[in-house]
Amino acid sequence: MFSEAEVRQLINDLFEEEAILIGGLVAVHPVDDDLVWRLAKNLDIIRRKALQRIEATESDGESSDVTVRPNLKRHPAIEDLLLNIRRA
């Protein structure tokens, strides 16, 4: 089993790799600056929520997160990524 510190580091490492990936794509392809800022901000929010869930799980013994998601159609590439993540 992983310690809380190891899980926190793993999550931070993962999001760092995602930021590097996005930075590389933005460097090569024209992307609206506002989109990049929004994407970065939202990824940071997701990272913080994941870290908060770890703290809540450690203190409560369980996570009590309820997320309401809007019913929006996802881009096929995002659907494919989500399927790969969920299969892992």
ABEGO torsion letter per residue (X at the ends): XBBAAAAAAAAAAAAAAAAAAAAAAAAABBBBAAAAAAAAAAAAAAAAAAAAAAAAAAAAGBBABBBBBBBBBBBAAAAAAAAAAAAX
